[in-house]
Amino acid sequence: MTSKFRGMYLQVFPIGTSHFIVKSTGHHYTWNKVCTTVNNIIVGKLWVDQSGEIVVKEHETGAKAHVKFHPYTYMSREQRRVTGGVFSPDGTPKYSLKGTWDSSMSCAVVRSANGSEWDVGEQETMWVKNEALPNAEKIYHFTAMACALNEPEEGVAPTDSRNRPDQRLMENRNFPDANVMKVRLEEGQRTRRRAREARIAAEGPSAKYQPKWFEKKVDEITGEEIWRFTGEYWTCKETQDFDRCPSIYLDDEVVSEISEGDT
């Protein structure tokens, strides 16, 4: 990910390619992501826009979809508009797509095409946004899935982000102790980084940190360098063998001490 701050707004540009494989059929889809712009960073009400084009490729058949996220302009006053099409391997348009990225999308069969002029059939709804949860404004308008992502789970790796104590304290609305814990964790992180940099300086590149569950590969489809999951995590979780994991959080006694307000 890269970002650019332009005074009144911040732009975020995702890097890399997303993959989705349907195991039952072997269909392999890849796609890029568009730019996200956060407006009124300094003054005014914050609002988000998406802009750019997503190209979805199906690598078994060669079919593609081009989906354009139209940026907001003061001239058009159109917000969140999305248009696009699905094309056969030879480039023939098959379906027309339209809608908005925050409410609904529909498609229609392309009956005939003359360049960019398409004669399409009746629109059919493909996706509609779920209704917001009760009191959505108090939970940052999260979806039910987003709200559940930090739920504790037994038997996960000690480095799992759900075990991060300052995050748990904040979720429990213990903000003072969460701030104290955050400072302690970040101090430990800086100490470990300095120690690692010293080891690299003394021992060379072999002392660099190596990810525990991923390995660097070249993607055979895109040619990009990627981090591929090794699958070893599930074996370690089943056997509860997490000896390879570093200690990145404070121990239980320290956590208890801070949460009791004894620091």
Disulfide bonds with the S-S distance in Angstrom:
none
